[in-house]
Amino acid sequence: MSLAVIHTRAQEGISAPAVTVEVHLANGLPGLSIVGLPEATVKESKDRVRAALLNAQFDFPARRITINLAPADLPKDGSRFDLPIALGILAASGQIPNDALHTHEFVGELALTGELRSVRGALPFALHSRNAGRAVILPQVNADEAALARDAVVFGARHLLEVCEHLRGTTRLAPHVLTEIPAMTPAPHDPDLRDVRGQHHAKRALEIAAAGGHNLLFIGPPGTGKTMLASRLTSILPPLSEEAALEAAAIASISDQGFTAASWGRRPYRAPHHTASAVALVGGGSQPRPGEISLAHHGVLFLDELPEFDRRVLEVLRGPLEAGRIVISRAAHQAEFPARFQLIAAMNPCPCGYLGDANGRCRCSAENVLRYRARLSGPLLDRIDLHVEVPALPHELMRGAQTANEPSSADVRERVHAAQTRQMARAGKLNHHLTTTETERTCALDKAAEDLLEQAVIRLGFSARAFHRVLRVARSIADLADAPAIQATHIGEAISYRRLDRAPRGAVAPAG
């Protein structure tokens, strides 16, 4: 038979749309052509496939070979089609049987020796193949990752010859099964919240942010523990669900960094440098790749020295912070990536960093402070629920021994988990993600709390968005206290975390 059909998949965002590789052998001058919108790396596969077949002691047909990658309007990129193309040529020339091809999907890059090399996106590939009811054959190095897709039938192979022997039925590949799936719990060597000396107000704000999924901004001079606090947020968050862990792993799988089984179930923590571009932050490229906000999906995105980021870079965060996803559009197609991350940011109170220092080290003028603060737009600050001051610590506290009553990450994580359980039972989502209607329904206030919030709105000039965010933070505070209704004390504490709304003329006032 001179025609063979092989099933495989392309990569489009975190999706893996089905692709059919049709190989036809015809009479005429020997040659090989690939059609179906292949990119340069796909066109190069014909040379790799030819060398791999010859070095594996197969015959390369001296006929006119036409390879169609269907659907023709879907761009095909990468070396993932090497193995399907090679098998199509072998099946069309009668060197392997056609019967077993229809129950499998194939992916893999071929070395010139016929060995199989790893590809990106093995986990999304396995998930979609499982849903289609087909088994997966892919490089052995990707087998652990693909096997994370529950109920997927995965075969790992090291060489083209192993795949051919499996299809012939002479030497069957064994289904790949993970010997041990890593537990979805924080690693024992993760940083502990107990390591941070003092800063009880900031720790309390971090706990509230974790409980409700709120965005948080730390404001303070250098060396006060802002970065230490941010790096410990993942240690007080509950473990991921299996569905969330699969989503986070799928994004890592298609990224340049790749996925490792050791990171399974761990909440991502991303901390890009302030020189990062908009494309690095939100994703992009001619063939769109996920950016930092997507790599932080179901985890934490930490932006240190927030005003040092280019303002245009920060403004692209506004949409994803609200929508939880990013759509990257190109002339030929568009890709959508999830971006449900928790933003934690840190900044100095002024350009030199020492505004309000007791020793009078700050020499920044009011105009310089105002210009420094103006690097952050009002709409962006409105989307950050808590603005918390992290003051300098007394030297006595820094030299003293740790006290036994300092809460550990495990202690705080237990309280956070209980609060989140209450939120999920009440609304099916965390407080930060409540819509305006859901906020008004779940955040009813008594008369004292309503009067206090009204006074704050008048004095501080809250926007409508900031008003609703105060309500959601107050709801999280009440959930931590297991209080069925929001009280005036909860509203008062929530208002105290809007530090920048109280700053006169754009400057952060000294503590106390």
C-alpha positions as CSV (number, residue, x, y, z in Angstrom):
1,M,0.0,0.0,0.0
2,S,1.4,3.4,-1.0
3,L,-0.6,5.5,1.5
4,A,-0.2,5.6,5.3
5,V,-2.0,7.7,7.9
6,I,-0.3,8.5,11.3
7,H,-1.9,10.3,14.2
8,T,0.0,13.0,16.1
9,R,-0.6,16.4,17.6
10,A,0.6,20.0,17.3
11,Q,1.2,22.5,20.1
12,E,-1.1,25.5,20.3
13,G,-0.8,27.3,23.7
14,I,-1.4,24.6,26.3
15,S,-3.6,22.7,23.9
16,A,-2.6,19.9,21.6
17,P,-4.8,19.9,18.5
18,A,-4.9,16.7,16.5
19,V,-2.8,16.4,13.4
20,T,-2.9,13.7,10.8
21,V,0.3,12.8,8.9
22,E,-0.6,11.4,5.5
23,V,2.2,9.9,3.5
24,H,1.8,9.0,-0.1
25,L,4.4,7.2,-2.4
26,A,4.0,7.9,-6.1
27,N,5.9,7.1,-9.2
28,G,8.2,9.8,-10.6
29,L,11.5,11.4,-9.9
30,P,12.6,10.6,-6.3
31,G,11.9,13.5,-3.9
32,L,10.2,14.4,-0.7
33,S,7.9,17.4,-0.1
34,I,6.0,18.4,3.0
35,V,2.8,20.4,2.8
36,G,0.3,21.6,5.4
37,L,1.8,24.9,6.7
38,P,5.1,23.5,8.0
39,E,7.5,25.9,9.7
40,A,11.3,25.8,9.0
41,T,12.0,23.2,11.7
42,V,9.4,20.8,10.2
43,K,10.8,21.2,6.7
44,E,14.2,20.3,8.0
45,S,12.8,17.0,9.3
46,K,13.1,15.3,5.9
47,D,16.9,15.3,6.2
48,R,16.8,14.0,9.8
49,V,14.2,11.3,8.8
50,R,16.2,10.1,5.8
51,A,19.4,9.7,7.8
52,A,17.6,8.0,10.7
53,L,15.9,5.5,8.4
54,L,19.1,4.6,6.6
55,N,21.2,4.4,9.8
56,A,18.5,2.1,11.3
57,Q,19.0,-0.2,8.3
58,F,15.6,0.6,6.7
59,D,15.1,1.2,3.0
60,F,14.4,4.8,2.0
61,P,11.9,4.6,-0.9
62,A,13.4,6.0,-4.2
63,R,10.0,7.4,-5.2
64,R,8.1,10.7,-5.1
65,I,7.1,11.1,-1.4
66,T,4.3,13.6,-0.5
67,I,3.7,14.3,3.2
68,N,0.6,16.2,4.2
69,L,0.1,17.6,7.7
70,A,-3.6,18.0,8.2
71,P,-5.4,20.3,8.9
72,A,-3.6,22.4,6.4
73,D,-4.5,25.8,8.1
74,L,-2.9,24.9,11.4
75,P,0.7,26.0,11.7
76,K,3.1,23.2,12.5
77,D,6.3,23.9,14.3
78,G,9.1,22.0,16.0
79,S,10.8,18.7,15.6
80,R,7.9,16.7,17.2
81,F,6.8,15.4,13.8
82,D,10.0,13.5,13.0
83,L,8.8,10.1,14.4
84,P,5.3,10.3,12.8
85,I,6.8,11.2,9.4
86,A,9.4,8.3,9.6
87,L,6.7,5.8,10.6
88,G,4.5,7.0,7.8
89,I,7.2,6.5,5.2
90,L,7.9,3.0,6.6
91,A,4.2,2.1,6.6
92,A,3.5,3.4,3.1
93,S,6.5,1.4,1.8
94,G,5.3,-1.8,3.5
95,Q,8.2,-2.1,5.9
96,I,5.9,-2.0,9.0
97,P,2.2,-3.0,9.2
98,N,-0.5,-0.4,9.0
99,D,-2.9,-2.1,11.4
100,A,-1.5,-0.9,14.7
101,L,-1.0,2.8,13.6
102,H,-4.7,3.8,14.2
103,T,-4.7,3.0,17.9
104,H,-1.6,5.0,18.7
105,E,-0.4,8.6,18.6
106,F,3.2,9.3,18.0
107,V,5.6,12.2,18.9
108,G,9.3,12.6,19.0
109,E,12.4,14.1,17.5
110,L,14.8,11.8,15.6
111,A,18.6,11.8,15.9
112,L,20.5,10.9,12.8
113,T,21.2,7.5,14.4
114,G,17.5,6.8,14.9
115,E,17.5,7.5,18.6
116,L,14.5,9.4,20.0
117,R,15.1,12.8,21.6
118,S,12.8,14.7,24.0
119,V,10.1,17.2,22.9
120,R,8.2,19.9,24.6
121,G,4.6,19.5,25.6
122,A,4.5,15.8,26.4
123,L,2.0,16.2,29.2
124,P,-0.6,18.1,27.1
125,F,0.0,15.6,24.3
126,A,-0.8,12.6,26.6
127,L,-3.9,14.3,28.1
128,H,-5.4,14.9,24.7
129,S,-4.5,11.5,23.4
130,R,-6.1,9.9,26.4
131,N,-9.3,11.8,25.8
132,A,-9.2,10.6,22.2
133,G,-8.9,7.0,23.3
134,R,-5.5,6.3,21.9
135,A,-2.2,5.1,23.4
136,V,0.9,7.3,23.2
137,I,4.4,6.4,22.0
138,L,7.0,9.0,22.7
139,P,10.7,9.3,23.7
140,Q,11.6,7.5,26.9
141,V,12.9,10.7,28.5
142,N,9.3,12.2,28.3
143,A,7.6,9.1,29.6
144,D,7.5,10.1,33.3
145,E,5.9,13.4,32.4
146,A,3.3,11.9,30.1
147,A,2.4,9.2,32.7
148,L,1.2,11.9,35.0
149,A,-2.0,12.0,32.8
150,R,-4.1,9.6,34.8
151,D,-5.5,6.6,32.8
152,A,-3.3,7.5,29.7
153,V,-1.6,4.5,28.1
154,V,2.0,5.6,27.6
155,F,4.8,3.8,25.9
156,G,8.4,5.1,26.1
157,A,11.0,4.2,23.5
158,R,14.7,5.0,23.1
159,H,15.1,4.2,19.4
160,L,13.1,4.1,16.2
161,L,13.7,0.3,16.0
162,E,11.9,-0.2,19.3
163,V,8.8,1.5,18.0
164,C,8.9,-0.6,14.8
165,E,9.3,-3.8,16.7
166,H,6.4,-2.8,18.9
167,L,4.1,-2.1,15.9
168,R,5.2,-5.4,14.3
169,G,4.3,-7.3,17.5
170,T,7.7,-9.0,17.8
171,T,8.9,-7.1,20.9
172,R,6.2,-5.1,22.7
173,L,7.0,-2.0,24.7
174,A,5.8,-2.1,28.3
175,P,3.3,0.5,29.4
176,H,5.1,3.2,31.4
177,V,3.9,3.5,34.9
178,L,5.4,6.0,37.5
179,T,6.8,4.0,40.3
180,E,6.1,6.8,42.7
181,I,4.1,10.0,42.1
182,P,5.6,12.8,44.3
183,A,3.3,14.0,47.1
184,M,1.6,17.3,46.5
185,T,2.9,18.8,49.7
186,P,5.5,21.5,50.5
187,A,9.0,20.2,50.6
188,P,10.6,20.0,54.1
189,H,13.5,22.2,52.9
190,D,11.2,25.1,51.8
191,P,11.8,28.4,53.5
192,D,9.8,28.7,56.7
193,L,7.9,31.8,57.8
194,R,9.4,31.4,61.3
195,D,12.8,32.5,59.8
196,V,11.5,36.1,59.5
197,R,12.3,38.1,62.6
198,G,9.5,40.4,63.8
199,Q,7.4,42.1,61.1
200,H,4.2,40.7,62.7
201,H,2.0,43.2,60.8
202,A,3.5,42.1,57.5
203,K,3.2,38.4,58.4
204,R,-0.5,39.0,59.3
205,A,-1.0,40.6,55.9
206,L,0.8,37.7,54.2
207,E,-1.6,35.3,55.9
208,I,-4.6,37.3,54.8
209,A,-3.3,37.4,51.3
210,A,-2.8,33.7,51.3
211,A,-6.3,33.0,52.7
212,G,-8.2,35.0,50.1
213,G,-5.8,34.8,47.1
214,H,-5.2,38.6,47.3
215,N,-2.5,40.6,45.7
216,L,0.0,42.2,48.1
217,L,2.5,45.1,47.9
218,F,5.3,45.5,50.6
219,I,6.7,49.0,51.1
220,G,9.8,49.5,53.1
221,P,13.5,50.4,53.1
222,P,16.1,47.9,52.0
223,G,16.9,44.9,54.2
224,T,13.6,44.8,56.1
225,G,12.6,41.3,55.0
226,K,10.3,42.1,52.0
227,T,11.8,39.4,49.8
228,M,12.0,36.9,52.6
229,L,8.3,37.4,53.3
230,A,7.4,37.0,49.6
231,S,9.5,33.8,49.2
232,R,7.6,32.2,52.0
233,L,4.1,32.7,50.6
234,T,4.1,29.3,48.8
235,S,5.0,27.6,52.1
236,I,1.7,28.8,53.7
237,L,-0.5,28.0,50.8
238,P,-2.5,24.7,50.8
239,P,-1.4,21.9,48.4
240,L,-2.6,22.1,44.8
241,S,-5.5,19.9,43.7
242,E,-4.7,17.3,41.0
243,E,-6.4,19.4,38.3
244,A,-4.5,22.6,39.3
245,A,-1.2,20.6,39.4
246,L,-1.8,19.3,35.9
247,E,-2.5,22.8,34.6
248,A,0.7,24.1,36.1
249,A,2.7,21.1,34.9
250,A,1.3,21.5,31.4
251,I,2.5,25.1,31.2
252,A,5.9,24.2,32.4
253,S,5.9,21.3,29.8
254,I,5.5,23.6,26.8
255,S,8.0,26.3,28.1
256,D,11.7,26.5,27.4
257,Q,12.5,25.4,30.9
258,G,10.6,22.1,30.6
259,F,8.9,20.1,33.3
260,T,10.6,17.9,36.0
261,A,8.8,15.3,38.0
262,A,10.3,16.8,41.2
263,S,8.2,19.9,40.7
264,W,4.9,18.0,40.5
265,G,2.3,19.5,42.7
266,R,4.5,22.4,43.9
267,R,3.2,25.9,43.6
268,P,5.3,27.9,41.1
269,Y,7.3,30.8,42.4
270,R,8.5,33.2,39.7
271,A,10.6,36.3,40.4
272,P,11.6,38.0,37.1
273,H,14.2,40.8,37.2
274,H,13.0,44.4,36.8
275,T,14.7,44.6,33.4
276,A,12.2,41.9,32.0
277,S,10.4,42.9,28.8
278,A,6.6,42.8,28.3
279,V,7.0,39.7,26.2
280,A,9.1,38.0,28.9
281,L,6.4,38.8,31.4
282,V,3.2,38.0,29.6
283,G,4.5,35.7,26.8
284,G,4.8,36.1,23.0
285,G,7.1,35.4,20.1
286,S,6.4,34.4,16.5
287,Q,5.4,31.0,17.9
288,P,3.8,32.2,21.2
289,R,5.4,30.9,24.4
290,P,4.1,31.4,27.9
291,G,5.6,34.2,29.9
292,E,6.2,34.7,33.6
293,I,2.6,35.3,34.5
294,S,1.6,31.9,33.0
295,L,4.6,30.1,34.5
296,A,3.3,31.4,37.8
297,H,-0.2,29.9,37.2
298,H,-1.7,28.7,40.5
299,G,1.4,30.1,42.2
300,V,3.2,33.3,43.1
301,L,4.6,36.1,40.9
302,F,7.0,38.2,42.9
303,L,8.1,41.6,41.4
304,D,10.8,43.1,43.5
305,E,11.7,46.8,43.0
306,L,8.3,47.4,41.4
307,P,8.8,51.0,40.3
308,E,12.0,50.0,38.5
309,F,10.0,48.0,36.0
310,D,9.2,49.8,32.8
311,R,5.7,51.3,33.2
312,R,4.5,49.9,29.9
313,V,5.6,46.4,31.1
314,L,3.6,46.8,34.3
315,E,0.5,48.0,32.5
316,V,0.2,44.7,30.5
317,L,-0.5,43.0,33.9
318,R,-3.8,44.8,34.3
319,G,-5.8,42.6,32.1
320,P,-4.4,39.2,33.3
321,L,-4.8,40.3,36.9
322,E,-8.6,40.6,36.3
323,A,-9.2,37.9,33.7
324,G,-6.7,35.2,34.9
325,R,-5.6,34.5,31.4
326,I,-3.7,36.1,28.5
327,V,-4.5,35.9,24.8
328,I,-1.5,36.5,22.5
329,S,-2.6,37.4,19.0
330,R,-0.5,37.1,15.9
331,A,-1.3,37.7,12.2
332,A,-1.8,34.0,11.4
333,H,-3.2,32.7,14.7
334,Q,-3.6,33.4,18.4
335,A,-2.7,31.5,21.6
336,E,-4.4,31.6,25.0
337,F,-2.5,30.8,28.2
338,P,-3.9,30.6,31.7
339,A,-2.5,33.2,34.2
340,R,-4.3,32.8,37.5
341,F,-1.3,33.9,39.6
342,Q,-1.0,35.7,43.0
343,L,1.0,39.0,42.7
344,I,3.4,39.9,45.4
345,A,5.4,43.1,44.9
346,A,7.9,45.1,46.9
347,M,9.1,48.6,46.6
348,N,11.1,51.2,48.5
349,P,9.2,54.2,49.9
350,C,11.4,56.7,47.9
351,P,14.2,56.7,45.3
352,C,16.9,56.3,48.0
353,G,14.8,53.9,50.0
354,Y,15.1,55.6,53.4
355,L,12.1,57.9,53.6
356,G,11.1,58.3,57.3
357,D,14.4,56.8,58.6
358,A,15.0,57.8,62.2
359,N,18.6,58.7,61.4
360,G,17.5,61.2,58.7
361,R,19.4,59.4,55.9
362,C,16.7,60.3,53.3
363,R,17.5,63.4,51.2
364,C,14.7,62.9,48.6
365,S,12.6,65.9,47.9
366,A,8.8,65.7,47.8
367,E,9.0,66.1,44.1
368,N,11.4,63.2,43.7
369,V,9.2,61.0,45.9
370,L,6.1,62.0,43.9
371,R,7.9,61.2,40.6
372,Y,9.1,57.9,41.9
373,R,5.6,56.9,43.0
374,A,4.1,58.1,39.8
375,R,5.8,55.2,38.0
376,L,3.0,53.1,39.3
377,S,-0.4,53.9,37.8
378,G,-3.6,54.2,39.8
379,P,-5.4,51.4,37.9
380,L,-2.5,49.0,38.7
381,L,-2.4,49.9,42.4
382,D,-6.2,49.6,42.5
383,R,-5.7,45.9,41.5
384,I,-3.4,45.3,44.5
385,D,-5.6,44.5,47.5
386,L,-3.1,45.1,50.3
387,H,-0.4,47.8,50.6
388,V,1.6,47.0,53.7
389,E,4.5,48.9,55.3
390,V,7.5,46.8,56.3
391,P,9.6,49.1,58.7
392,A,13.2,48.7,59.7
393,L,13.8,46.4,62.7
394,P,15.6,47.4,65.9
395,H,19.1,45.9,66.1
396,E,18.1,44.3,69.4
397,L,15.4,42.2,67.7
398,M,17.8,41.2,64.8
399,R,20.4,40.0,67.3
400,G,18.0,38.2,69.6
401,A,17.2,34.5,69.5
402,Q,14.1,33.3,67.8
403,T,11.1,33.0,70.2
404,A,9.3,29.7,70.5
405,N,5.9,31.3,69.9
406,E,6.7,32.5,66.4
407,P,4.2,30.7,64.1
408,S,5.7,28.3,61.6
409,S,4.6,28.0,58.0
410,A,2.8,24.7,58.9
411,D,0.8,26.5,61.6
412,V,-0.2,29.4,59.3
413,R,-0.9,27.0,56.4
414,E,-3.5,25.1,58.6
415,R,-5.4,28.4,59.3
416,V,-5.2,29.4,55.6
417,H,-6.5,26.0,54.5
418,A,-9.4,26.3,56.9
419,A,-10.3,29.8,55.6
420,Q,-10.1,28.7,52.0
421,T,-12.3,25.7,52.7
422,R,-15.0,28.1,54.0
423,Q,-14.7,30.2,50.9
424,M,-15.0,27.3,48.5
425,A,-18.0,26.0,50.4
426,R,-19.7,29.4,50.3
427,A,-19.0,30.6,46.7
428,G,-16.9,28.0,45.0
429,K,-13.9,30.4,44.6
430,L,-11.5,32.4,46.7
431,N,-12.6,35.9,47.9
432,H,-10.2,37.7,45.5
433,H,-12.0,36.2,42.5
434,L,-15.5,37.2,43.5
435,T,-17.4,39.2,41.0
436,T,-19.1,42.5,42.1
437,T,-22.4,40.8,42.5
438,E,-20.9,38.0,44.5
439,T,-19.1,40.4,46.7
440,E,-22.2,42.3,47.5
441,R,-24.0,39.1,48.3
442,T,-21.3,37.5,50.5
443,C,-19.9,40.6,52.1
444,A,-23.0,42.0,53.9
445,L,-22.1,44.6,56.7
446,D,-23.7,45.5,59.9
447,K,-24.4,49.2,60.7
448,A,-21.1,49.9,62.5
449,A,-19.1,48.3,59.7
450,E,-21.0,50.1,57.0
451,D,-20.5,53.5,58.7
452,L,-16.8,52.9,59.2
453,L,-16.3,51.9,55.5
454,E,-18.3,54.9,54.3
455,Q,-16.1,57.3,56.3
456,A,-13.0,55.7,54.9
457,V,-14.3,56.0,51.3
458,I,-15.0,59.8,51.9
459,R,-11.6,60.5,53.6
460,L,-9.4,58.3,51.4
461,G,-11.2,58.7,48.1
462,F,-11.5,55.0,47.3
463,S,-12.4,54.1,43.8
464,A,-15.2,51.6,43.1
465,R,-12.6,48.9,42.6
466,A,-10.7,49.7,45.8
467,F,-14.0,49.8,47.7
468,H,-14.9,46.2,46.6
469,R,-11.4,45.0,47.3
470,V,-11.6,46.3,50.9
471,L,-14.8,44.3,51.2
472,R,-13.1,41.1,49.9
473,V,-10.1,41.5,52.2
474,A,-12.5,42.1,55.2
475,R,-14.3,38.9,54.2
476,S,-11.0,37.0,54.2
477,I,-10.1,38.4,57.7
478,A,-13.5,37.2,58.9
479,D,-13.0,33.8,57.4
480,L,-9.7,33.4,59.2
481,A,-11.5,34.2,62.4
482,D,-14.3,31.8,61.4
483,A,-16.8,34.7,61.8
484,P,-20.0,34.3,59.8
485,A,-20.5,38.0,59.3
486,I,-18.1,40.9,58.6
487,Q,-17.7,43.1,61.6
488,A,-16.4,46.7,62.1
489,T,-13.0,45.3,63.4
490,H,-12.6,43.3,60.1
491,I,-13.3,46.4,58.0
492,G,-10.9,48.5,60.1
493,E,-8.1,46.0,59.6
494,A,-8.8,45.8,55.9
495,I,-8.6,49.6,55.6
496,S,-5.3,49.6,57.5
497,Y,-3.8,47.6,54.6
498,R,-4.5,50.3,52.0
499,R,-1.2,52.1,52.9
500,L,-0.8,54.0,49.7
501,D,-4.3,55.4,49.8
502,R,-3.4,57.3,52.9
503,A,0.0,58.7,51.7
504,P,-0.1,62.5,51.3
505,R,1.0,63.9,48.0
506,G,2.3,60.5,46.8
507,A,4.8,60.1,49.6
508,V,4.8,57.3,52.2
509,A,4.7,58.9,55.6
510,P,7.0,57.6,58.4
511,A,5.7,54.9,60.6
512,G,4.1,55.8,63.9
